[in-house]
Structures are given as C-alpha cells and as structure tokens.
Amino acid sequence: QSLIQNVVYEIPGIKKHNLKLEHEQAECHKKQESARKRILELEQEYKKQCQQLGIEGVKIKSEIMSLARDLPASYLAITEDSREVREAVQLYQDFVQASLDEGVEIKVVENLKFWIEEGNVTTYQWKYGEKPVSVEEPSWDYQDDEADEDNNEIDFGDDAGGIDFGDGDGEIDFGDDAGEIDFGDGEIDFGDSGAEIDFGDDSTSGAVLSLEDVDTSAIVVEEGGIQGGVARDQEALSLLDNRRTRTVIIDELEELSAFLTQRLVEAESSSSKFDMVSTGSNSQDAGSLRKLLTSVEKVVARLTELRMQQLQMIRDSPSYADRLTDTFKQKLRLKDKVVLSIDDLKQRIEDAEAERTKGVHQIKDLQQRVKDWRQELEQDISKRYKGRKVNISGA
C-alpha cells in the first residue's frame, strides 16, 4: 500500500508542484525585466523633467528656488532678444497704414512696441507713461527648507556644564533690611508765584510779518498729477513679471507672427488670389520674411516654454514650488518602489528555487525507497513461488 501511495500520488504530486515553482520563477523573471524597463523609463522621464526646468535634480527645491531668484536676469535676456523684432513691428505698422485712407492713422501692437523700446520696466511706467520716483517691490518668499533638513536636531545642551541653581553659601537678598524708602516728606513746589507766562500778546509791538521778507529761494514747487508717484503692489512688477501685461505682450507677438506667416505664404506663391498687399515700397522677399518670422517665434518660444511658465508660477505663488518639487519627488518615490519590487521578486525566485530543490531531493528519496520496496516484494514473492524470478513493473 505504501508503494502504491508513493508511486501513484506522492511522487507525481511533488513533480507537479516543482513544475508550478518553475513556472512561478519564469513569471518572476519576466516581471523583473518589466520592472527594470520601468526604472529606465522613470529615470528618463525624471531626467527630461529636469532638463525642461534646467536643474540637475540633486537638491530639487534648492535648485528650483535658485532659478526663480534668477528669473529677472532671464527676463533681461529675453528683452534683449526682442530688439530683433523691431523691424517686423515696423513692417506690420507700415502695412496697416498703407491699407488705410489718407489722413487716417492707427497704431498696432503698441504694448509690444513699448516693451521693445523701453525694456522690461515697471507696470507703473507702462500704465502712466513715466518712471516712478521709487519702487516698493513685493517681497518674494524664496526660503529654502531643504538646507536645514540635516540640521534639525534639538540641542538639549548635554555637556559637562550643568544648570547653576546657586546652591552656594550665598543667599538671595530680598532687601528685607531695616532700611526704609524715603518718600521725601517735604512739600512739592508747584511754582505758584506771581510770575505769568508771556505769550507775546504785546499790543505795543507793532511788527507785522511780510511775505516779501521770507527767503523762498530754497522752496521747490512739485508738479501736480501723478508725476513723482510711488510704484506699489502690481504696479511695482515688471512687464514680464505682471501676468496681465505679459499675456498682452505674448498675444501681440502671436498677432505679429500670424501677419508674417500670411505675408510669407503670399511671397512664396506666385499667383495668390488672397494677396493682402501686392504692391508697395515695403514689400519683402520670402527670405527676409522668413528671417523676421523666425526672430518673432524665437521670442514667443522663450516666453511660453514650460520652464518659464513654471518659474512664473513660482514667482506668482511661491507655494507652487512645493507642489512642483513633490512632482519630481513622486518620480523618485515610484522608482524606489519599483526597485523594492525587484528585490521582492528576487527573494520569491530564491524561495521557489530552494523549495524546488527540496522537492527534487524528496523525489530522489521516494524513488530510492520505492526501488528498495520493489526489490523486497520481488524477493518475498519469489520465495513463495519456489524461487521463481519475479519482476514488478510500473514502479
């Protein structure tokens, strides 16, 4: 009965379990490969995000705050590049003016023209047409909390010096001596004499103050109106710092880009029936128009790139830096999670291999036991049948 139990159930059951373990190992190996590919994808995505923002990704919050602090310098560089758009603006102005009746005048892209001519000045100057006497710039909270993460331990002062409670021979002097406070029992002299205060109401003095006798040479009369004002709050922001004026400038750049695109299509088409201006001294060839369009698109691209948009969000709301930092750290946390899953799969493979090896040894032991039992049965049956040779098959 034991022989039949091992041959029919035990050995086939262990073999089947080993096959299942081998299949599990193969699945774990496939999952490991997928996890390694996922890690590479996450690393590439993280690297791409860092490149888009222009950081290395070592100290994320510190690097982002550093870029936000340097944003005015980026604005200055973009403003310098905008000088190349001046010719395109003039071409647009000439085109619009040529399409109007004589004596009619209209201005186009005035805000863009102001930015190109005056630079990235304050919103106050853009609004009132004159420079403010002083600018009260808004305070930007660019505090970096990552620098103090390694130094956030509480100093309990566990040094050799203890607290001095003054338990010496000296006692506290509460001033309980015989000395009393001298309140000065003398009378207070309120000066109740007959002398009176002279208010200068002497009718005998006939001196009269004359404006002609006053020296007015040092008096400066300031101009009226808004001249000499102070730029505060939104008016203290530069044109590119202010979301409203920045949007207006970008819109006018897009308008200029659309105009140049249409003119370029007309210049490259020999028989365009949608030609806006077929004649005129301000006509440009396709090469010149393409060059002007490239300069405009360059400025638009720098103002609307993802890096600039995110830094402007930080400039408008410094708390956005925390959310942006969390998006970067989320990639790192996900990568760490995938790495841990690889380690877990590795442990499962090792456990399955150990169990499979154990099963192989069990099969060998059972096969040897079955072999011994078969020989004993063959010998026992042979004795019962007068030494006739007996062979048990199927075991």
GINORKA-V401737 format. One record per backbone hydrogen bond with DSSP energy under -0.5 kcal/mol. CO is the residue of the C=O (numbers start at 1). NH is the residue of the N-H. Records with the same first field share a line. If there is no record, write none. Layout:
CO = NH + NH
This chain:
1 = 5
2 = 6
3 = 7
4 = 8
5 = 9 + 10
6 = 11
9 = 13
10 = 14
11 = 15
12 = 16
13 = 17
14 = 18
15 = 19
16 = 20
17 = 21
18 = 22
19 = 23
20 = 24
21 = 25
22 = 26
23 = 27
24 = 28
25 = 29
26 = 30
27 = 31
28 = 32
29 = 33
30 = 34
31 = 35
32 = 36
33 = 37
34 = 38
35 = 39
36 = 40
37 = 41
38 = 42
39 = 43
40 = 44
41 = 45
42 = 46
43 = 47
44 = 48
45 = 49
46 = 50
47 = 51
48 = 52
49 = 53
50 = 54 + 55
58 = 60
59 = 63
60 = 64
61 = 65
62 = 66
63 = 67
64 = 68
65 = 69
66 = 70
68 = 71
70 = 73 + 74
71 = 75
72 = 76
73 = 77
74 = 78
75 = 79
76 = 80
77 = 81
78 = 82
80 = 83
81 = 84
82 = 85
83 = 86
85 = 89
86 = 90
87 = 91
88 = 92
89 = 93
90 = 94
91 = 95
92 = 96
93 = 97
94 = 98
95 = 99
97 = 100
101 = 104
109 = 113
110 = 114
111 = 115
112 = 116
113 = 117
114 = 118
115 = 119
119 = 121
121 = 239
122 = 126
123 = 127
124 = 128
125 = 129
134 = 231
135 = 137
136 = 233
139 = 141
140 = 142
143 = 145
146 = 149
148 = 151
149 = 152
154 = 156
157 = 159
163 = 165
166 = 168
172 = 174
175 = 177
181 = 183
188 = 190
191 = 193
197 = 199
200 = 202
201 = 203
202 = 205
204 = 206
210 = 213
211 = 214
214 = 216
216 = 219
220 = 222
224 = 227
226 = 229
229 = 133 + 134
230 = 232
231 = 136
232 = 235
233 = 236
234 = 237
235 = 124
237 = 123
238 = 242
242 = 246
243 = 247
244 = 248
245 = 249
246 = 250
247 = 251
248 = 252
249 = 253
250 = 254
251 = 255
252 = 256
253 = 257
254 = 258
255 = 259
256 = 260
257 = 261
258 = 262
259 = 263
260 = 264
261 = 265
262 = 266
263 = 267
264 = 268
265 = 269
268 = 270
269 = 272
271 = 273
272 = 275
280 = 283
285 = 289
286 = 290
287 = 291
288 = 292
289 = 293
290 = 294
291 = 295
292 = 296
293 = 297
294 = 298
295 = 299
296 = 300
297 = 301
298 = 302
299 = 303
300 = 304
301 = 305
305 = 309
306 = 310
307 = 311
308 = 312
309 = 313
310 = 314
311 = 315
312 = 316
313 = 317
317 = 320
318 = 321
319 = 322 + 323
320 = 324
321 = 325
322 = 326
323 = 327
324 = 328
325 = 329
326 = 330
327 = 331
328 = 332
329 = 333
330 = 334
331 = 335
332 = 336
333 = 337
334 = 338
335 = 339
336 = 340
337 = 341
338 = 342
339 = 343
340 = 344
341 = 345
342 = 346
343 = 347
344 = 348
345 = 349
346 = 350
347 = 351
348 = 352
349 = 353
350 = 354
351 = 355
352 = 356
353 = 357
354 = 358
355 = 359
356 = 360
357 = 361
358 = 362
359 = 363
360 = 364
361 = 365
362 = 366
363 = 367
364 = 368
365 = 369
366 = 370
367 = 371
368 = 372
369 = 373
370 = 374
371 = 375
372 = 376
373 = 377
374 = 378
375 = 379
376 = 380
377 = 381
378 = 382
379 = 383
380 = 384
381 = 385
382 = 387 + 388
383 = 386
385 = 388
391 = 393
